[in-house]
């Protein structure tokens, strides 16, 4: 939880990002099929992301973050008013 009491997940590599995405999806009561349908993508893409699929772009992103002593934080956005 962050200081506003909202869920927060941290990731320092693609596997942790995948786990964070899966936890966030579960906390919203969504299955992979429903999420994929909402996004207009195939369920297998959601599954690959959640399994920690490592792409060159993700590896570079996390390498830059590591070099700067940082990690990715996934936090719930404020609702639009």
N, CA and C atoms as a LAMMPS dump frame, in Angstrom:
ITEM: TIMESTEP
0
ITEM: NUMBER OF ATOMS
243
ITEM: BOX BOUNDS ff ff ff
-5.0000000000000000e+02 5.0000000000000000e+02
-5.0000000000000000e+02 5.0000000000000000e+02
-5.0000000000000000e+02 5.0000000000000000e+02
ITEM: ATOMS id mol type element x y z
1 1 1 N 0.845 -1.181 0
2 1 2 C 0 0 0
3 1 3 C 0.89 1.244 0
4 2 1 N 0.443 2.26 -0.735
5 2 2 C 1.179 3.515 -0.724
6 2 3 C 0.6 4.434 0.347
7 3 1 N 1.073 5.664 0.4
8 3 2 C 0.647 6.565 1.47
9 3 3 C -0.828 6.935 1.384
10 4 1 N -1.452 6.769 0.212
11 4 2 C -2.888 7.04 0.077
12 4 3 C -3.728 5.786 0.321
13 5 1 N -3.093 4.705 0.769
14 5 2 C -3.805 3.468 1.062
15 5 3 C -4.178 2.664 -0.173
16 6 1 N -3.566 2.996 -1.316
17 6 2 C -3.852 2.277 -2.557
18 6 3 C -2.807 1.19 -2.768
19 7 1 N -3.196 0.119 -3.455
20 7 2 C -2.22 -0.945 -3.731
21 7 3 C -1.032 -0.405 -4.521
22 8 1 N 0.139 -0.943 -4.208
23 8 2 C 1.346 -0.57 -4.931
24 8 3 C 2.188 -1.825 -5.114
25 9 1 N 2.679 -2.025 -6.319
26 9 2 C 3.539 -3.156 -6.632
27 9 3 C 4.846 -2.609 -7.163
28 10 1 N 5.942 -3.284 -6.875
29 10 2 C 7.266 -2.844 -7.327
30 10 3 C 7.882 -3.908 -8.213
31 11 1 N 8.686 -3.443 -9.168
32 11 2 C 9.322 -4.371 -10.096
33 11 3 C 10.714 -3.874 -10.445
34 12 1 N 11.683 -4.777 -10.387
35 12 2 C 13.04 -4.438 -10.801
36 12 3 C 13.515 -5.334 -11.942
37 13 1 N 12.605 -6.152 -12.483
38 13 2 C 12.912 -6.983 -13.643
39 13 3 C 11.597 -7.429 -14.283
40 14 1 N 11.645 -7.986 -15.504
41 14 2 C 10.408 -8.38 -16.185
42 14 3 C 9.567 -9.401 -15.418
43 15 1 N 10.209 -10.318 -14.701
44 15 2 C 9.454 -11.326 -13.941
45 15 3 C 8.645 -10.664 -12.827
46 16 1 N 9.255 -9.705 -12.121
47 16 2 C 8.531 -9.006 -11.061
48 16 3 C 7.415 -8.144 -11.645
49 17 1 N 7.649 -7.546 -12.807
50 17 2 C 6.603 -6.777 -13.471
51 17 3 C 5.429 -7.685 -13.821
52 18 1 N 5.727 -8.866 -14.338
53 18 2 C 4.668 -9.823 -14.677
54 18 3 C 3.849 -10.22 -13.463
55 19 1 N 4.535 -10.492 -12.344
56 19 2 C 3.814 -10.849 -11.119
57 19 3 C 2.955 -9.686 -10.629
58 20 1 N 3.481 -8.467 -10.742
59 20 2 C 2.715 -7.29 -10.319
60 20 3 C 1.473 -7.115 -11.184
61 21 1 N 1.625 -7.303 -12.492
62 21 2 C 0.473 -7.185 -13.386
63 21 3 C -0.58 -8.239 -13.059
64 22 1 N -0.139 -9.457 -12.792
65 22 2 C -1.082 -10.529 -12.452
66 22 3 C -1.804 -10.224 -11.144
67 23 1 N -1.066 -9.757 -10.129
68 23 2 C -1.702 -9.421 -8.85
69 23 3 C -2.705 -8.285 -9.015
70 24 1 N -2.341 -7.277 -9.798
71 24 2 C -3.256 -6.163 -10.029
72 24 3 C -4.516 -6.636 -10.751
73 25 1 N -4.332 -7.511 -11.728
74 25 2 C -5.489 -8.048 -12.455
75 25 3 C -6.382 -8.843 -11.517
76 26 1 N -5.779 -9.7 -10.712
77 26 2 C -6.558 -10.507 -9.762
78 26 3 C -7.312 -9.624 -8.77
79 27 1 N -6.653 -8.555 -8.305
80 27 2 C -7.296 -7.691 -7.314
81 27 3 C -8.527 -6.986 -7.885
82 28 1 N -8.599 -6.903 -9.2
83 28 2 C -9.761 -6.299 -9.852
84 28 3 C -10.789 -7.34 -10.302
85 29 1 N -10.525 -8.597 -9.949
86 29 2 C -11.465 -9.66 -10.283
87 29 3 C -11.526 -9.987 -11.765
88 30 1 N -10.444 -9.717 -12.487
89 30 2 C -10.419 -9.995 -13.927
90 30 3 C -9.653 -11.274 -14.217
91 31 1 N -10.089 -12.007 -15.225
92 31 2 C -9.278 -13.109 -15.716
93 31 3 C -8.528 -12.625 -16.95
94 32 1 N -7.574 -13.417 -17.407
95 32 2 C -6.767 -13.009 -18.554
96 32 3 C -7.621 -12.789 -19.801
97 33 1 N -8.594 -13.634 -20.011
98 33 2 C -9.453 -13.536 -21.196
99 33 3 C -10.221 -12.209 -21.218
100 34 1 N -10.786 -11.842 -20.093
101 34 2 C -11.554 -10.594 -20.01
102 34 3 C -10.654 -9.386 -20.228
103 35 1 N -9.492 -9.379 -19.583
104 35 2 C -8.563 -8.27 -19.757
105 35 3 C -8.131 -8.157 -21.216
106 36 1 N -7.776 -9.28 -21.805
107 36 2 C -7.35 -9.277 -23.21
108 36 3 C -8.453 -8.748 -24.117
109 37 1 N -9.69 -9.175 -23.877
110 37 2 C -10.81 -8.722 -24.698
111 37 3 C -10.993 -7.209 -24.569
112 38 1 N -10.855 -6.688 -23.37
113 38 2 C -10.99 -5.242 -23.159
114 38 3 C -9.908 -4.463 -23.904
115 39 1 N -8.727 -5.075 -24.025
116 39 2 C -7.599 -4.416 -24.681
117 39 3 C -7.542 -4.683 -26.178
118 40 1 N -8.336 -5.646 -26.633
119 40 2 C -8.307 -6.009 -28.046
120 40 3 C -7.051 -6.774 -28.434
121 41 1 N -6.536 -7.564 -27.478
122 41 2 C -5.351 -8.376 -27.733
123 41 3 C -5.67 -9.835 -27.413
124 42 1 N -4.774 -10.726 -27.793
125 42 2 C -4.971 -12.148 -27.527
126 42 3 C -4.604 -12.462 -26.078
127 43 1 N -5.326 -13.386 -25.469
128 43 2 C -5.064 -13.776 -24.092
129 43 3 C -3.63 -14.258 -23.895
130 44 1 N -3.054 -14.895 -24.907
131 44 2 C -1.689 -15.415 -24.77
132 44 3 C -0.676 -14.288 -24.543
133 45 1 N -0.957 -13.086 -25.057
134 45 2 C -0.046 -11.962 -24.82
135 45 3 C -0.085 -11.567 -23.336
136 46 1 N -1.286 -11.515 -22.765
137 46 2 C -1.414 -11.219 -21.339
138 46 3 C -0.672 -12.285 -20.536
139 47 1 N -0.839 -13.538 -20.902
140 47 2 C -0.17 -14.636 -20.196
141 47 3 C 1.346 -14.503 -20.288
142 48 1 N 1.858 -14.154 -21.463
143 48 2 C 3.312 -13.999 -21.618
144 48 3 C 3.828 -12.841 -20.776
145 49 1 N 3.099 -11.732 -20.753
146 49 2 C 3.521 -10.601 -19.925
147 49 3 C 3.559 -11.001 -18.458
148 50 1 N 2.503 -11.678 -18.002
149 50 2 C 2.43 -12.073 -16.596
150 50 3 C 3.469 -13.123 -16.226
151 51 1 N 3.939 -13.882 -17.209
152 51 2 C 4.955 -14.894 -16.919
153 51 3 C 6.359 -14.292 -16.908
154 52 1 N 6.453 -12.983 -17.172
155 52 2 C 7.747 -12.314 -17.12
156 52 3 C 8.463 -12.285 -18.452
157 53 1 N 7.705 -12.329 -19.542
158 53 2 C 8.299 -12.261 -20.871
159 53 3 C 9.321 -11.137 -20.908
160 54 1 N 10.516 -11.458 -21.303
161 54 2 C 11.582 -10.469 -21.333
162 54 3 C 11.857 -10.072 -22.776
163 55 1 N 11.62 -8.81 -23.078
164 55 2 C 11.94 -8.284 -24.399
165 55 3 C 13.189 -7.418 -24.273
166 56 1 N 13.797 -7.115 -25.394
167 56 2 C 14.986 -6.268 -25.373
168 56 3 C 14.656 -4.9 -24.772
169 57 1 N 13.5 -4.359 -25.12
170 57 2 C 13.117 -3.052 -24.583
171 57 3 C 12.961 -3.093 -23.063
172 58 1 N 12.307 -4.154 -22.566
173 58 2 C 12.158 -4.264 -21.112
174 58 3 C 13.508 -4.443 -20.43
175 59 1 N 14.378 -5.255 -21.005
176 59 2 C 15.702 -5.46 -20.417
177 59 3 C 16.461 -4.147 -20.336
178 60 1 N 16.406 -3.353 -21.405
179 60 2 C 17.102 -2.063 -21.401
180 60 3 C 16.478 -1.113 -20.383
181 61 1 N 15.163 -1.099 -20.319
182 61 2 C 14.475 -0.223 -19.36
183 61 3 C 14.9 -0.56 -17.942
184 62 1 N 14.865 -1.845 -17.597
185 62 2 C 15.24 -2.242 -16.243
186 62 3 C 16.735 -2.049 -15.992
187 63 1 N 17.583 -2.188 -17.019
188 63 2 C 19.021 -1.934 -16.856
189 63 3 C 19.261 -0.463 -16.523
190 64 1 N 18.558 0.428 -17.205
191 64 2 C 18.687 1.859 -16.929
192 64 3 C 18.231 2.154 -15.505
193 65 1 N 17.083 1.594 -15.12
194 65 2 C 16.579 1.807 -13.767
195 65 3 C 17.568 1.296 -12.721
196 66 1 N 18.12 0.088 -12.947
197 66 2 C 19.093 -0.477 -12.002
198 66 3 C 20.318 0.417 -11.886
199 67 1 N 20.818 0.89 -13.021
200 67 2 C 22.018 1.733 -13.032
201 67 3 C 21.797 3.008 -12.221
202 68 1 N 20.581 3.49 -12.219
203 68 2 C 20.267 4.712 -11.481
204 68 3 C 19.774 4.422 -10.068
205 69 1 N 19.787 3.145 -9.671
206 69 2 C 19.353 2.781 -8.326
207 69 3 C 17.86 2.932 -8.131
208 70 1 N 17.101 2.658 -9.191
209 70 2 C 15.649 2.834 -9.14
210 70 3 C 14.936 1.529 -9.477
211 71 1 N 13.645 1.507 -9.19
212 71 2 C 12.786 0.395 -9.586
213 71 3 C 11.45 0.968 -10.035
214 72 1 N 10.69 0.162 -10.707
215 72 2 C 9.389 0.565 -11.211
216 72 3 C 8.34 0.344 -10.129
217 73 1 N 7.493 1.346 -9.898
218 73 2 C 6.382 1.213 -8.954
219 73 3 C 5.087 1.325 -9.735
220 74 1 N 4.203 0.373 -9.538
221 74 2 C 2.907 0.362 -10.201
222 74 3 C 1.877 0.726 -9.144
223 75 1 N 1.245 1.871 -9.337
224 75 2 C 0.268 2.357 -8.37
225 75 3 C -1.052 2.645 -9.051
226 76 1 N -2.103 2.516 -8.297
227 76 2 C -3.442 2.765 -8.817
228 76 3 C -3.638 4.263 -9.053
229 77 1 N -4.176 4.62 -10.216
230 77 2 C -4.422 6.022 -10.537
231 77 3 C -5.66 6.526 -9.805
232 78 1 N -5.695 7.843 -9.643
233 78 2 C -6.891 8.496 -9.106
234 78 3 C -8.005 8.378 -10.144
235 79 1 N -9.232 8.156 -9.71
236 79 2 C -10.335 8.085 -10.673
237 79 3 C -10.504 9.432 -11.37
238 80 1 N -10.893 9.36 -12.632
239 80 2 C -11.152 10.592 -13.379
240 80 3 C -12.464 11.196 -12.929
241 81 1 N -12.473 12.52 -12.794
242 81 2 C -13.67 13.183 -12.289
243 81 3 C -14.488 13.83 -13.306
